[in-house]
Amino acid sequence: MTDMTGWSIERLHADHSQALRIDELLYDSETDHQRIRVFSNSTFGRVLTLDGVVQVTEGDNYIYHEMLTHVPILAHGSARRVLIIGGGDGGMAREVLRHSGVEQVTMIEIDAGVVEFSKQYLPSISAGAFDDPRLELIIADGAQYMRDCDGGFDVIIVDSTDPAGPGEVLFTDSFYGHAKRALAPNGILVTQNGVPFMQGDELTGTMRAFKALFTDATCYMATVPTYAGGAMAFGWGTDGPARAVDPETLAERFRKAGLTPGYYTPEVHKAAFALPGYVARLIP
């Protein structure tokens, strides 16, 4: 929502809010389902909100996207096929495609309008990813695709909204079960799991499902300034040895990848799995 002084006020949580000043309102449309707005802010650049809740910003999206891509891909070490569920703004595809060893990226987005909207109003987020011949964009329901696909993916990234509305099905036990079946041997599943200080039940639910499915199930963390309430958690599930990769091997893979990220480093990668006590207690 917006108050009378030109601020976007996020009220995702009942007793906690954050505000971003609207320097220029670039788009504002209310559909039967949600209100979509894009505005510019001097610190974060262009900001996309759905019903007043920040989804992505030009200024800090790299943190979220780098940590959901480089962590599993570099931990795996030989990822060739990557599946992205969601990610209509193109930021996740952008970071995956920075890895020259990735041969195929399949991206499942439920709403073609989100892709076209993002190309028009947030082109810097995708940075040309939609034109990369390695990317296959499929407009479909992610949960249905996961049920029906042939699998064989080395990494699956679930870039979902919070578990409400269309995104709710992406947090169910059955969805995670189908995702595991779609992984190649030693494949890795990573998920967006919100801010555990404010959304602990979300992380606990995912971790309960992961513990039943994977021999290595945990989460790792990163701080994204525009997501209110502290550090974000990312679910991690695999039956392979990827999390145990030694620092020297990880550093060599990073060097060979030729990445110049703004947040990710091999040291951050290893440290992200060191969980604060309050987060560790949320994992069954």
RODRENKOL-242013 format. One record per residue (C-alpha): residue number from 0; residue in one letter; x, y, z. Coordinates in nm, 4 decimals, m for minus. Layout:
   nr  rest         u         v         w
  NUM     a         X         Y         Z
...
# end
This chain:
   nr  rest         u         v         w
    0     m    0.0000    0.0000    0.0000
    1     t    0.0995    0.3677   m0.0258
    2     d    0.0497    0.6409    0.2284
    3     m   m0.0129    1.0076    0.1453
    4     t    0.3568    1.1019    0.1588
    5     g    0.4699    0.8861   m0.1330
    6     w    0.6033    0.5843    0.0524
    7     s    0.5380    0.2188   m0.0247
    8     i    0.4615    0.0509    0.3067
    9     e    0.4938   m0.3268    0.3236
   10     r    0.2700   m0.5033    0.5718
   11     l    0.3458   m0.8666    0.4996
   12     h    0.3735   m0.9360    0.8720
   13     a    0.1006   m0.8449    1.1197
   14     d    0.3267   m0.6608    1.3636
   15     h    0.6209   m0.5499    1.1497
   16     s    0.6502   m0.3309    0.8414
   17     q    0.9050   m0.1570    0.6230
   18     a    0.8773    0.1410    0.3915
   19     l    1.0456    0.2480    0.0691
   20     r    1.0123    0.5989   m0.0707
   21     i    0.8564    0.6214   m0.4152
   22     d    1.0678    0.8639   m0.6164
   23     e    0.8747    0.7925   m0.9363
   24     l    0.5794    0.5617   m0.9927
   25     l    0.6375    0.3840   m1.3235
   26     y    0.3526    0.1324   m1.3297
   27     d    0.0420    0.0744   m1.1198
   28     s   m0.2286   m0.1762   m1.2074
   29     e   m0.4808   m0.3632   m0.9971
   30     t   m0.6209   m0.6890   m1.1334
   31     d   m0.8765   m0.9283   m0.9863
   32     h   m0.5896   m1.1066   m0.8121
   33     q   m0.3315   m0.8497   m0.7053
   34     r   m0.1955   m0.4975   m0.7352
   35     i    0.1267   m0.4732   m0.9333
   36     r    0.3479   m0.1689   m0.9091
   37     v    0.6914   m0.0652   m1.0254
   38     f    0.8532    0.2457   m0.8825
   39     s    1.2009    0.3914   m0.8606
   40     n    1.3859    0.4458   m0.5342
   41     s    1.7174    0.6285   m0.5036
   42     t    1.8836    0.3434   m0.3113
   43     f    1.7317    0.0323   m0.4709
   44     g    1.6585    0.1487   m0.8256
   45     r    1.3425    0.0037   m0.9759
   46     v    1.1298   m0.1920   m0.7302
   47     l    0.8529   m0.4421   m0.8121
   48     t    0.5807   m0.4975   m0.5510
   49     l    0.2784   m0.7273   m0.5473
   50     d    0.0069   m0.6062   m0.3107
   51     g    0.2670   m0.3822   m0.1524
   52     v    0.5144   m0.6636   m0.0841
   53     v    0.8608   m0.6252   m0.2401
   54     q    0.9372   m0.8985   m0.4935
   55     v    1.2577   m0.7781   m0.6557
   56     t    1.4703   m0.4652   m0.6811
   57     e    1.7409   m0.3625   m0.9241
   58     g    1.9658   m0.2706   m0.6328
   59     d    1.9938   m0.5918   m0.4318
   60     n    1.8452   m0.8741   m0.6433
   61     y    2.1943   m1.0059   m0.7126
   62     i    2.2235   m1.1365   m0.3550
   63     y    1.9144   m1.3538   m0.3788
   64     h    1.9850   m1.4737   m0.7310
   65     e    2.3536   m1.5460   m0.6764
   66     m    2.2938   m1.7490   m0.3622
   67     l    2.0214   m1.9645   m0.5161
   68     t    2.2331   m2.0407   m0.8227
   69     h    2.6067   m2.0370   m0.7492
   70     v    2.5793   m2.2311   m0.4229
   71     p    2.4216   m2.5467   m0.5746
   72     i    2.5962   m2.5235   m0.9119
   73     l    2.9473   m2.4818   m0.7720
   74     a    2.8830   m2.7350   m0.4948
   75     h    2.7702   m2.9876   m0.7571
   76     g    3.0747   m2.9273   m0.9724
   77     s    2.9446   m3.0693   m1.3008
   78     a    2.5902   m2.9384   m1.3441
   79     r    2.4774   m2.9585   m1.7055
   80     r    2.0978   m2.9387   m1.6817
   81     v    1.9247   m2.6878   m1.4529
   82     l    1.5525   m2.6441   m1.3907
   83     i    1.4086   m2.3172   m1.2603
   84     i    1.0524   m2.3119   m1.1268
   85     g    0.9242   m1.9546   m1.1339
   86     g    1.1732   m1.6744   m1.1845
   87     g    0.9703   m1.4808   m1.4391
   88     d    1.1819   m1.1691   m1.3954
   89     g    1.4770   m1.3564   m1.5477
   90     g    1.7254   m1.2917   m1.2684
   91     m    1.7689   m1.6568   m1.1788
   92     a    1.8250   m1.7536   m1.5412
   93     r    2.0761   m1.4697   m1.5721
   94     e    2.2940   m1.6103   m1.2950
   95     v    2.2621   m1.9768   m1.3990
   96     l    2.3649   m1.8888   m1.7527
   97     r    2.6861   m1.7283   m1.6277
   98     h    2.8106   m2.0865   m1.5864
   99     s    2.9505   m2.1920   m1.9228
  100     g    2.9360   m2.5594   m1.8229
  101     v    2.5564   m2.5452   m1.7984
  102     e    2.4252   m2.6737   m2.1291
  103     q    2.0496   m2.6474   m2.0783
  104     v    1.8301   m2.4304   m1.8558
  105     t    1.4595   m2.5078   m1.8434
  106     m    1.2486   m2.2339   m1.6878
  107     i    0.8842   m2.2929   m1.5951
  108     e    0.6802   m1.9764   m1.5443
  109     i    0.3057   m1.9913   m1.4945
  110     d    0.2327   m1.6442   m1.6362
  111     a    0.3721   m1.5284   m1.9710
  112     g    0.2676   m1.1769   m1.8778
  113     v    0.5222   m1.1706   m1.5958
  114     v    0.8035   m1.2361   m1.8417
  115     e    0.6904   m0.9702   m2.0870
  116     f    0.6247   m0.7232   m1.8063
  117     s    0.9742   m0.7801   m1.6653
  118     k    1.1365   m0.7376   m2.0055
  119     q    0.9662   m0.3996   m2.0409
  120     y    0.9934   m0.2544   m1.6920
  121     l    1.2867   m0.4434   m1.5361
  122     p    1.5183   m0.5306   m1.8272
  123     s    1.8338   m0.5091   m1.6165
  124     i    1.7162   m0.8032   m1.4032
  125     s    1.7279   m1.0544   m1.6894
  126     a    2.0175   m0.8758   m1.8657
  127     g    1.9559   m1.0612   m2.1916
  128     a    1.9030   m1.4067   m2.0386
  129     f    1.5826   m1.4644   m2.2352
  130     d    1.7839   m1.4434   m2.5594
  131     d    2.0370   m1.7103   m2.4594
  132     p    1.9873   m2.0209   m2.6789
  133     r    2.0536   m2.2480   m2.3802
  134     l    1.7345   m2.1241   m2.2109
  135     e    1.4066   m2.3031   m2.2761
  136     l    1.1143   m2.1002   m2.1411
  137     i    0.7968   m2.3008   m2.0856
  138     i    0.4759   m2.1278   m1.9812
  139     a    0.3113   m2.3822   m1.7555
  140     d    0.2166   m2.4624   m1.3991
  141     g    0.5354   m2.5541   m1.2135
  142     a    0.3746   m2.8197   m0.9958
  143     q    0.2132   m2.9891   m1.2956
  144     y    0.5372   m2.9774   m1.4931
  145     m    0.7239   m3.1360   m1.2032
  146     r    0.4713   m3.4199   m1.1883
  147     d    0.5010   m3.4952   m1.5581
  148     c    0.8626   m3.4195   m1.6555
  149     d    1.1180   m3.6858   m1.7433
  150     g    1.3686   m3.5502   m1.4942
  151     g    1.7437   m3.5809   m1.5150
  152     f    1.8180   m3.2339   m1.3755
  153     d    2.1432   m3.1767   m1.1899
  154     v    2.0072   m2.8723   m1.0059
  155     i    1.6482   m2.7645   m0.9451
  156     i    1.5863   m2.4105   m0.8201
  157     v    1.2434   m2.3187   m0.6840
  158     d    1.2158   m1.9402   m0.7137
  159     s    0.8714   m1.9065   m0.5625
  160     t    0.6687   m1.6345   m0.3984
  161     d    0.5595   m1.6860   m0.0377
  162     p    0.3288   m1.9873    0.0255
  163     a    0.0016   m1.8158   m0.0577
  164     g   m0.2109   m1.8085   m0.3713
  165     p   m0.0484   m1.9629   m0.6810
  166     g    0.2799   m2.0197   m0.4959
  167     e    0.1288   m2.2267   m0.2162
  168     v    0.1457   m2.5579   m0.4039
  169     l    0.5238   m2.5187   m0.4393
  170     f    0.5642   m2.5729   m0.0632
  171     t    0.3845   m2.9076   m0.0359
  172     d    0.5293   m3.2494    0.0451
  173     s    0.4027   m3.3906   m0.2851
  174     f    0.5734   m3.1157   m0.4842
  175     y    0.9036   m3.1816   m0.3111
  176     g    0.8625   m3.5533   m0.3733
  177     h    0.8117   m3.4935   m0.7437
  178     a    1.1137   m3.2619   m0.7448
  179     k    1.3346   m3.5308   m0.5965
  180     r    1.2222   m3.7759   m0.8641
  181     a    1.3193   m3.5166   m1.1278
  182     l    1.6774   m3.4925   m1.0005
  183     a    1.9647   m3.6792   m1.1613
  184     p    2.1854   m3.8874   m0.9284
  185     n    2.3574   m3.6555   m0.6783
  186     g    2.1317   m3.3718   m0.7930
  187     i    2.0500   m3.0771   m0.5671
  188     l    1.7184   m2.9098   m0.4881
  189     v    1.7225   m2.5539   m0.3498
  190     t    1.4217   m2.3466   m0.2482
  191     q    1.3278   m1.9993   m0.1316
  192     n    1.2104   m2.0287    0.2296
  193     g    1.1484   m1.6772    0.3489
  194     v    1.2812   m1.4938    0.6531
  195     p    1.2872   m1.7502    0.9353
  196     f    1.2747   m1.4946    1.2166
  197     m    0.9341   m1.3875    1.0839
  198     q    0.8245   m1.6994    0.8907
  199     g    0.9599   m1.9896    1.0933
  200     d    0.6737   m2.2260    1.0149
  201     e    0.7549   m2.1991    0.6451
  202     l    1.1096   m2.3223    0.6975
  203     t    1.0039   m2.5932    0.9444
  204     g    0.7488   m2.7325    0.6983
  205     t    0.9971   m2.7494    0.4141
  206     m    1.2692   m2.9017    0.6304
  207     r    1.0323   m3.1685    0.7613
  208     a    0.9611   m3.2730    0.4013
  209     f    1.3279   m3.2548    0.3012
  210     k    1.4368   m3.4677    0.5978
  211     a    1.2005   m3.7417    0.4807
  212     l    1.3293   m3.7251    0.1243
  213     f    1.7020   m3.6528    0.1303
  214     t    2.0045   m3.7863    0.3137
  215     d    2.1412   m3.4308    0.3311
  216     a    1.8658   m3.1822    0.4194
  217     t    1.9290   m2.8400    0.5702
  218     c    1.9184   m2.4724    0.4792
  219     y    2.1666   m2.1933    0.4215
  220     m    2.1265   m1.8189    0.4604
  221     a    2.1881   m1.4758    0.3093
  222     t    2.0880   m1.1231    0.4005
  223     v    1.8845   m0.9399    0.1354
  224     p    1.8180   m0.5803    0.2497
  225     t    1.4707   m0.5371    0.1010
  226     y    1.3243   m0.8523    0.2559
  227     a    1.2045   m0.7430    0.5987
  228     g    1.2870   m0.9218    0.9212
  229     g    1.6437   m1.0477    0.8887
  230     a    1.8357   m1.3056    0.6873
  231     m    1.6612   m1.5285    0.4318
  232     a    1.6735   m1.9069    0.4387
  233     f    1.7209   m2.1274    0.1338
  234     g    1.6288   m2.4942    0.1538
  235     w    1.8917   m2.7503    0.0490
  236     g    1.8235   m3.1147   m0.0309
  237     t    2.0413   m3.3787   m0.1941
  238     d    2.1462   m3.7429   m0.1663
  239     g    2.4916   m3.6549   m0.2931
  240     p    2.8130   m3.5277   m0.1304
  241     a    2.7961   m3.1723   m0.2645
  242     r    2.7749   m2.9897    0.0688
  243     a    3.0974   m3.1548    0.1846
  244     v    3.3039   m3.0038   m0.1004
  245     d    3.6321   m2.8845    0.0464
  246     p    3.7227   m2.5126    0.0390
  247     e    4.0142   m2.5586   m0.2010
  248     t    3.8024   m2.7422   m0.4590
  249     l    3.5250   m2.4861   m0.4267
  250     a    3.7709   m2.1989   m0.4748
  251     e    3.9143   m2.3664   m0.7862
  252     r    3.5702   m2.4183   m0.9355
  253     f    3.4878   m2.0548   m0.8648
  254     r    3.8098   m1.9420   m1.0336
  255     k    3.7441   m2.1538   m1.3406
  256     a    3.3868   m2.0266   m1.3671
  257     g    3.5196   m1.6728   m1.4101
  258     l    3.2423   m1.5218   m1.2030
  259     t    3.2508   m1.1658   m1.0660
  260     p    2.9555   m1.1724   m0.8254
  261     g    2.8570   m0.8947   m0.5893
  262     y    2.7783   m1.1176   m0.2892
  263     y    2.8811   m1.4786   m0.3455
  264     t    3.2326   m1.5939   m0.2646
  265     p    3.3541   m1.9454   m0.1831
  266     e    3.4019   m1.8312    0.1757
  267     v    3.0462   m1.6973    0.1965
  268     h    2.9270   m2.0245    0.0417
  269     k    3.0741   m2.2352    0.3228
  270     a    2.9755   m1.9903    0.5965
  271     a    2.6131   m1.9686    0.4765
  272     f    2.5481   m2.3198    0.6090
  273     a    2.6519   m2.2171    0.9629
  274     l    2.3087   m2.1568    1.1124
  275     p    2.2202   m1.9269    1.4028
  276     g    2.0676   m2.1094    1.6971
  277     y    1.7165   m1.9813    1.6393
  278     v    1.7244   m2.1123    1.2807
  279     a    1.8747   m2.4479    1.3729
  280     r    1.5930   m2.4972    1.6227
  281     l    1.3377   m2.4549    1.3435
  282     i    1.4722   m2.7626    1.1637
  283     p    1.3029   m3.0838    1.2853
# end
